[in-house]
Amino acid sequence: MSEYVRTYRGLEIYPLVYSHIPREAVGSFDYDAGFDAAVRICRRGTDGTLTASRVFRIPHRAPFGDAGEARRASNDYAERLIDGEVDGQSMRDL
């Protein structure tokens, strides 16, 4: 799978989507159980090196129905975090 990255207000956004039920040592993923999501937000320095990075879990009561829905929720949540619209979360240290 190719890595998906986008920028918003000078920060890089990496959606992290994974199966709701972890794969056991033997067996495959249960994609029918849905997906959970998080987002990694990164800041790069002027020389292109990574200067700061944080991962935020997407609060959601139930698993997302498909990977696309989880990815969209990651992007939306990242934008709201960056804009300062999420209570209890701050981007000051990034």
N, CA, C and O atoms as a GROMACS GRO file, in nm:
protein
  376
    1MET      N    1   0.085  -0.117   0.000
    1MET     CA    2   0.000   0.000   0.000
    1MET      C    3   0.089   0.123   0.000
    1MET      O    4   0.187   0.128   0.074
    2SER      N    5   0.056   0.221  -0.081
    2SER     CA    6   0.136   0.342  -0.088
    2SER      C    7   0.104   0.432   0.031
    2SER      O    8  -0.007   0.430   0.085
    3GLU      N    9   0.202   0.511   0.069
    3GLU     CA   10   0.185   0.601   0.181
    3GLU      C   11   0.107   0.724   0.135
    3GLU      O   12   0.136   0.781   0.031
    4TYR      N   13   0.010   0.762   0.212
    4TYR     CA   14  -0.074   0.877   0.180
    4TYR      C   15  -0.035   0.990   0.274
    4TYR      O   16  -0.038   0.974   0.396
    5VAL      N   17   0.002   1.105   0.218
    5VAL     CA   18   0.036   1.221   0.300
    5VAL      C   19  -0.023   1.345   0.233
    5VAL      O   20  -0.027   1.356   0.111
    6ARG      N   21  -0.067   1.437   0.315
    6ARG     CA   22  -0.113   1.565   0.264
    6ARG      C   23  -0.067   1.672   0.361
    6ARG      O   24  -0.029   1.642   0.474
    7THR      N   25  -0.070   1.795   0.318
    7THR     CA   26  -0.031   1.904   0.405
    7THR      C   27  -0.151   1.995   0.430
    7THR      O   28  -0.241   2.009   0.347
    8TYR      N   29  -0.149   2.055   0.548
    8TYR     CA   30  -0.252   2.149   0.586
    8TYR      C   31  -0.187   2.252   0.677
    8TYR      O   32  -0.133   2.218   0.782
    9ARG      N   33  -0.192   2.377   0.637
    9ARG     CA   34  -0.132   2.487   0.713
    9ARG      C   35   0.014   2.459   0.748
    9ARG      O   36   0.059   2.490   0.858
   10GLY      N   37   0.086   2.402   0.654
   10GLY     CA   38   0.229   2.378   0.671
   10GLY      C   39   0.265   2.254   0.748
   10GLY      O   40   0.384   2.227   0.769
   11LEU      N   41   0.167   2.176   0.792
   11LEU     CA   42   0.193   2.052   0.866
   11LEU      C   43   0.158   1.933   0.778
   11LEU      O   44   0.067   1.940   0.696
   12GLU      N   45   0.231   1.824   0.796
   12GLU     CA   46   0.202   1.702   0.722
   12GLU      C   47   0.102   1.618   0.801
   12GLU      O   48   0.112   1.605   0.923
   13ILE      N   49   0.006   1.560   0.730
   13ILE     CA   50  -0.098   1.477   0.791
   13ILE      C   51  -0.087   1.336   0.732
   13ILE      O   52  -0.093   1.318   0.610
   14TYR      N   53  -0.072   1.238   0.820
   14TYR     CA   54  -0.065   1.098   0.780
   14TYR      C   55  -0.180   1.022   0.846
   14TYR      O   56  -0.173   0.995   0.966
   15PRO      N   57  -0.286   0.986   0.774
   15PRO     CA   58  -0.393   0.906   0.832
   15PRO      C   59  -0.339   0.765   0.865
   15PRO      O   60  -0.265   0.706   0.786
   16LEU      N   61  -0.377   0.714   0.979
   16LEU     CA   62  -0.338   0.579   1.021
   16LEU      C   63  -0.466   0.498   1.040
   16LEU      O   64  -0.545   0.526   1.130
   17VAL      N   65  -0.486   0.400   0.957
   17VAL     CA   66  -0.609   0.319   0.958
   17VAL      C   67  -0.569   0.174   0.983
   17VAL      O   68  -0.477   0.122   0.920
   18TYR      N   69  -0.639   0.110   1.074
   18TYR     CA   70  -0.605  -0.028   1.110
   18TYR      C   71  -0.730  -0.105   1.149
   18TYR      O   72  -0.832  -0.046   1.188
   19SER      N   73  -0.721  -0.236   1.139
   19SER     CA   74  -0.834  -0.323   1.170
   19SER      C   75  -0.875  -0.307   1.316
   19SER      O   76  -0.789  -0.298   1.404
   20HIS      N   77  -1.005  -0.305   1.343
   20HIS     CA   78  -1.057  -0.289   1.479
   20HIS      C   79  -1.015  -0.405   1.568
   20HIS      O   80  -0.985  -0.385   1.686
   21ILE      N   81  -1.014  -0.524   1.514
   21ILE     CA   82  -0.972  -0.642   1.590
   21ILE      C   83  -0.832  -0.681   1.544
   21ILE      O   84  -0.814  -0.716   1.427
   22PRO      N   85  -0.733  -0.674   1.633
   22PRO     CA   86  -0.597  -0.707   1.592
   22PRO      C   87  -0.585  -0.851   1.541
   22PRO      O   88  -0.658  -0.940   1.584
   23ARG      N   89  -0.494  -0.869   1.450
   23ARG     CA   90  -0.469  -1.003   1.396
   23ARG      C   91  -0.398  -1.086   1.502
   23ARG      O   92  -0.307  -1.039   1.570
   24GLU      N   93  -0.441  -1.209   1.514
   24GLU     CA   94  -0.376  -1.300   1.608
   24GLU      C   95  -0.248  -1.352   1.546
   24GLU      O   96  -0.223  -1.329   1.427
   25ALA      N   97  -0.167  -1.421   1.622
   25ALA     CA   98  -0.039  -1.473   1.573
   25ALA      C   99  -0.058  -1.558   1.448
   25ALA      O  100   0.023  -1.554   1.356
   26VAL      N  101  -0.166  -1.633   1.446
   26VAL     CA  102  -0.197  -1.714   1.328
   26VAL      C  103  -0.335  -1.670   1.280
   26VAL      O  104  -0.432  -1.670   1.356
   27GLY      N  105  -0.343  -1.635   1.155
   27GLY     CA  106  -0.472  -1.594   1.102
   27GLY      C  107  -0.462  -1.464   1.025
   27GLY      O  108  -0.354  -1.408   1.006
   28SER      N  109  -0.576  -1.418   0.981
   28SER     CA  110  -0.579  -1.296   0.901
   28SER      C  111  -0.660  -1.189   0.974
   28SER      O  112  -0.721  -1.216   1.078
   29PHE      N  113  -0.659  -1.069   0.920
   29PHE     CA  114  -0.735  -0.960   0.976
   29PHE      C  115  -0.884  -0.983   0.952
   29PHE      O  116  -0.923  -1.042   0.852
   30ASP      N  117  -0.966  -0.935   1.045
   30ASP     CA  118  -1.110  -0.943   1.030
   30ASP      C  119  -1.162  -0.807   0.987
   30ASP      O  120  -1.205  -0.726   1.070
   31TYR      N  121  -1.157  -0.780   0.857
   31TYR     CA  122  -1.198  -0.650   0.805
   31TYR      C  123  -1.348  -0.626   0.822
   31TYR      O  124  -1.391  -0.511   0.822
   32ASP      N  125  -1.426  -0.730   0.836
   32ASP     CA  126  -1.570  -0.714   0.858
   32ASP      C  127  -1.600  -0.652   0.994
   32ASP      O  128  -1.710  -0.600   1.015
   33ALA      N  129  -1.503  -0.657   1.087
   33ALA     CA  130  -1.522  -0.600   1.220
   33ALA      C  131  -1.507  -0.448   1.218
   33ALA      O  132  -1.534  -0.382   1.319
   34GLY      N  133  -1.464  -0.392   1.106
   34GLY     CA  134  -1.449  -0.247   1.094
   34GLY      C  135  -1.306  -0.202   1.117
   34GLY      O  136  -1.214  -0.283   1.130
   35PHE      N  137  -1.290  -0.071   1.122
   35PHE     CA  138  -1.158  -0.011   1.132
   35PHE      C  139  -1.153   0.097   1.239
   35PHE      O  140  -1.252   0.163   1.267
   36ASP      N  141  -1.037   0.113   1.298
   36ASP     CA  142  -1.009   0.223   1.390
   36ASP      C  143  -0.914   0.317   1.318
   36ASP      O  144  -0.855   0.281   1.216
   37ALA      N  145  -0.899   0.438   1.372
   37ALA     CA  146  -0.815   0.535   1.303
   37ALA      C  147  -0.742   0.624   1.402
   37ALA      O  148  -0.786   0.646   1.515
   38ALA      N  149  -0.629   0.673   1.356
   38ALA     CA  150  -0.550   0.773   1.426
   38ALA      C  151  -0.490   0.862   1.319
   38ALA      O  152  -0.508   0.838   1.200
   39VAL      N  153  -0.420   0.965   1.361
   39VAL     CA  154  -0.355   1.053   1.265
   39VAL      C  155  -0.220   1.096   1.321
   39VAL      O  156  -0.208   1.128   1.440
   40ARG      N  157  -0.120   1.097   1.236
   40ARG     CA  158   0.012   1.146   1.273
   40ARG      C  159   0.029   1.283   1.208
   40ARG      O  160   0.012   1.297   1.087
   41ILE      N  161   0.062   1.382   1.289
   41ILE     CA  162   0.083   1.518   1.239
   41ILE      C  163   0.229   1.554   1.261
   41ILE      O  164   0.282   1.540   1.372
   42CYS      N  165   0.294   1.599   1.154
   42CYS     CA  166   0.438   1.626   1.158
   42CYS      C  167   0.469   1.768   1.114
   42CYS      O  168   0.399   1.826   1.031
   43ARG      N  169   0.575   1.821   1.171
   43ARG     CA  170   0.629   1.950   1.128
   43ARG      C  171   0.770   1.924   1.077
   43ARG      O  172   0.848   1.852   1.139
   44ARG      N  173   0.801   1.983   0.964
   44ARG     CA  174   0.935   1.971   0.905
   44ARG      C  175   1.008   2.104   0.918
   44ARG      O  176   0.947   2.210   0.912
   45GLY      N  177   1.139   2.095   0.936
   45GLY     CA  178   1.223   2.214   0.943
   45GLY      C  179   1.249   2.269   0.804
   45GLY      O  180   1.208   2.210   0.704
   46THR      N  181   1.317   2.380   0.798
   46THR     CA  182   1.347   2.443   0.669
   46THR      C  183   1.437   2.356   0.582
   46THR      O  184   1.436   2.370   0.460
   47ASP      N  185   1.514   2.268   0.643
   47ASP     CA  186   1.601   2.179   0.565
   47ASP      C  187   1.533   2.046   0.530
   47ASP      O  188   1.598   1.956   0.476
   48GLY      N  189   1.404   2.035   0.560
   48GLY     CA  190   1.329   1.915   0.524
   48GLY      C  191   1.334   1.804   0.627
   48GLY      O  192   1.271   1.699   0.607
   49THR      N  193   1.406   1.823   0.737
   49THR     CA  194   1.412   1.720   0.840
   49THR      C  195   1.289   1.728   0.931
   49THR      O  196   1.232   1.835   0.951
   50LEU      N  197   1.252   1.615   0.985
   50LEU     CA  198   1.138   1.608   1.076
   50LEU      C  199   1.178   1.674   1.208
   50LEU      O  200   1.275   1.633   1.270
   51THR      N  201   1.103   1.776   1.251
   51THR     CA  202   1.136   1.845   1.375
   51THR      C  203   1.043   1.806   1.490
   51THR      O  204   1.083   1.809   1.606
   52ALA      N  205   0.920   1.768   1.458
   52ALA     CA  206   0.824   1.729   1.562
   52ALA      C  207   0.716   1.641   1.499
   52ALA      O  208   0.683   1.655   1.382
   53SER      N  209   0.662   1.551   1.582
   53SER     CA  210   0.559   1.460   1.533
   53SER      C  211   0.477   1.412   1.652
   53SER      O  212   0.531   1.384   1.759
   54ARG      N  213   0.345   1.402   1.632
   54ARG     CA  214   0.256   1.346   1.735
   54ARG      C  215   0.150   1.262   1.669
   54ARG      O  216   0.108   1.289   1.556
   55VAL      N  217   0.105   1.160   1.741
   55VAL     CA  218  -0.004   1.075   1.694
   55VAL      C  219  -0.125   1.098   1.784
   55VAL      O  220  -0.113   1.100   1.907
   56PHE      N  221  -0.240   1.114   1.722
   56PHE     CA  222  -0.366   1.134   1.793
   56PHE      C  223  -0.463   1.027   1.750
   56PHE      O  224  -0.484   1.005   1.630
   57ARG      N  225  -0.523   0.959   1.847
   57ARG     CA  226  -0.626   0.859   1.816
   57ARG      C  227  -0.757   0.932   1.788
   57ARG      O  228  -0.789   1.030   1.855
   58ILE      N  229  -0.830   0.886   1.690
   58ILE     CA  230  -0.957   0.947   1.653
   58ILE      C  231  -1.065   0.894   1.747
   58ILE      O  232  -1.091   0.773   1.748
   59PRO      N  233  -1.127   0.981   1.827
   59PRO     CA  234  -1.233   0.933   1.917
   59PRO      C  235  -1.357   0.895   1.836
   59PRO      O  236  -1.411   0.975   1.760
   60HIS      N  237  -1.400   0.773   1.854
   60HIS     CA  238  -1.516   0.725   1.780
   60HIS      C  239  -1.579   0.613   1.862
   60HIS      O  240  -1.508   0.526   1.912
   61ARG      N  241  -1.709   0.614   1.878
   61ARG     CA  242  -1.777   0.517   1.964
   61ARG      C  243  -1.776   0.375   1.908
   61ARG      O  244  -1.768   0.278   1.983
   62ALA      N  245  -1.784   0.363   1.777
   62ALA     CA  246  -1.788   0.231   1.713
   62ALA      C  247  -1.685   0.230   1.600
   62ALA      O  248  -1.644   0.336   1.552
   63PRO      N  249  -1.644   0.112   1.558
   63PRO     CA  250  -1.549   0.106   1.446
   63PRO      C  251  -1.607   0.170   1.320
   63PRO      O  252  -1.728   0.169   1.298
   64PHE      N  253  -1.520   0.225   1.238
   64PHE     CA  254  -1.562   0.278   1.109
   64PHE      C  255  -1.596   0.161   1.018
   64PHE      O  256  -1.534   0.054   1.027
   65GLY      N  257  -1.692   0.180   0.930
   65GLY     CA  258  -1.740   0.074   0.844
   65GLY      C  259  -1.640   0.030   0.738
   65GLY      O  260  -1.636  -0.088   0.702
   66ASP      N  261  -1.560   0.123   0.687
   66ASP     CA  262  -1.461   0.086   0.586
   66ASP      C  263  -1.339   0.176   0.601
   66ASP      O  264  -1.342   0.276   0.673
   67ALA      N  265  -1.231   0.140   0.533
   67ALA     CA  266  -1.105   0.211   0.545
   67ALA      C  267  -1.116   0.354   0.493
   67ALA      O  268  -1.052   0.445   0.548
   68GLY      N  269  -1.194   0.376   0.389
   68GLY     CA  270  -1.211   0.510   0.334
   68GLY      C  271  -1.276   0.604   0.435
   68GLY      O  272  -1.234   0.720   0.448
   69GLU      N  273  -1.377   0.555   0.504
   69GLU     CA  274  -1.444   0.636   0.606
   69GLU      C  275  -1.347   0.670   0.719
   69GLU      O  276  -1.346   0.783   0.768
   70ALA      N  277  -1.265   0.575   0.760
   70ALA     CA  278  -1.167   0.598   0.865
   70ALA      C  279  -1.062   0.699   0.820
   70ALA      O  280  -1.021   0.784   0.899
   71ARG      N  281  -1.017   0.691   0.696
   71ARG     CA  282  -0.918   0.784   0.642
   71ARG      C  283  -0.976   0.927   0.637
   71ARG      O  284  -0.907   1.022   0.673
   72ARG      N  285  -1.098   0.941   0.593
   72ARG     CA  286  -1.162   1.072   0.589
   72ARG      C  287  -1.176   1.131   0.729
   72ARG      O  288  -1.152   1.250   0.750
   73ALA      N  289  -1.213   1.047   0.825
   73ALA     CA  290  -1.226   1.094   0.964
   73ALA      C  291  -1.090   1.139   1.018
   73ALA      O  292  -1.082   1.236   1.093
   74SER      N  293  -0.982   1.069   0.980
   74SER     CA  294  -0.847   1.108   1.022
   74SER      C  295  -0.812   1.246   0.969
   74SER      O  296  -0.761   1.331   1.043
   75ASN      N  297  -0.838   1.268   0.841
   75ASN     CA  298  -0.807   1.398   0.781
   75ASN      C  299  -0.890   1.509   0.844
   75ASN      O  300  -0.836   1.616   0.874
   76ASP      N  301  -1.018   1.486   0.862
   76ASP     CA  302  -1.106   1.586   0.923
   76ASP      C  303  -1.060   1.620   1.066
   76ASP      O  304  -1.055   1.736   1.105
   77TYR      N  305  -1.028   1.516   1.143
   77TYR     CA  306  -0.985   1.537   1.281
   77TYR      C  307  -0.854   1.615   1.285
   77TYR      O  308  -0.838   1.704   1.368
   78ALA      N  309  -0.761   1.582   1.196
   78ALA     CA  310  -0.634   1.653   1.191
   78ALA      C  311  -0.655   1.802   1.164
   78ALA      O  312  -0.594   1.886   1.229
   79GLU      N  313  -0.740   1.834   1.069
   79GLU     CA  314  -0.766   1.974   1.037
   79GLU      C  315  -0.828   2.046   1.157
   79GLU      O  316  -0.792   2.160   1.188
   80ARG      N  317  -0.921   1.980   1.225
   80ARG     CA  318  -0.982   2.041   1.343
   80ARG      C  319  -0.880   2.061   1.455
   80ARG      O  320  -0.883   2.162   1.524
   81LEU      N  321  -0.789   1.964   1.473
   81LEU     CA  322  -0.682   1.978   1.572
   81LEU      C  323  -0.593   2.098   1.539
   81LEU      O  324  -0.565   2.180   1.626
   82ILE      N  325  -0.550   2.106   1.416
   82ILE     CA  326  -0.462   2.213   1.373
   82ILE      C  327  -0.529   2.350   1.387
   82ILE      O  328  -0.464   2.448   1.422
   83ASP      N  329  -0.659   2.355   1.361
   83ASP     CA  330  -0.734   2.480   1.374
   83ASP      C  331  -0.770   2.513   1.518
   83ASP      O  332  -0.828   2.619   1.544
   84GLY      N  333  -0.737   2.424   1.613
   84GLY     CA  334  -0.766   2.449   1.755
   84GLY      C  335  -0.910   2.428   1.793
   84GLY      O  336  -0.958   2.488   1.890
   85GLU      N  337  -0.981   2.343   1.720
   85GLU     CA  338  -1.124   2.322   1.743
   85GLU      C  339  -1.156   2.198   1.826
   85GLU      O  340  -1.274   2.163   1.842
   86VAL      N  341  -1.055   2.129   1.879
   86VAL     CA  342  -1.078   2.008   1.957
   86VAL      C  343  -1.048   2.038   2.103
   86VAL      O  344  -0.933   2.064   2.138
   87ASP      N  345  -1.151   2.034   2.188
   87ASP     CA  346  -1.134   2.060   2.329
   87ASP      C  347  -1.038   1.960   2.392
   87ASP      O  348  -1.047   1.840   2.365
   88GLY      N  349  -0.948   2.008   2.476
   88GLY     CA  350  -0.857   1.920   2.548
   88GLY      C  351  -0.734   1.878   2.469
   88GLY      O  352  -0.649   1.806   2.522
   89GLN      N  353  -0.721   1.921   2.346
   89GLN     CA  354  -0.604   1.887   2.263
   89GLN      C  355  -0.536   2.017   2.220
   89GLN      O  356  -0.602   2.116   2.188
   90SER      N  357  -0.405   2.015   2.219
   90SER     CA  358  -0.330   2.132   2.179
   90SER      C  359  -0.218   2.094   2.084
   90SER      O  360  -0.158   1.986   2.095
   91MET      N  361  -0.191   2.182   1.991
   91MET     CA  362  -0.082   2.160   1.894
   91MET      C  363   0.037   2.248   1.928
   91MET      O  364   0.130   2.258   1.848
   92ARG      N  365   0.038   2.313   2.045
   92ARG     CA  366   0.145   2.407   2.080
   92ARG      C  367   0.283   2.344   2.082
   92ARG      O  368   0.381   2.408   2.044
   93ASP      N  369   0.292   2.219   2.124
   93ASP     CA  370   0.424   2.156   2.135
   93ASP      C  371   0.471   2.096   2.002
   93ASP      O  372   0.575   2.029   1.996
   94LEU      N  373   0.396   2.119   1.897
   94LEU     CA  374   0.434   2.063   1.768
   94LEU      C  375   0.500   2.166   1.685
   94LEU      O  376   0.540   2.138   1.572
   0.00000   0.00000   0.00000
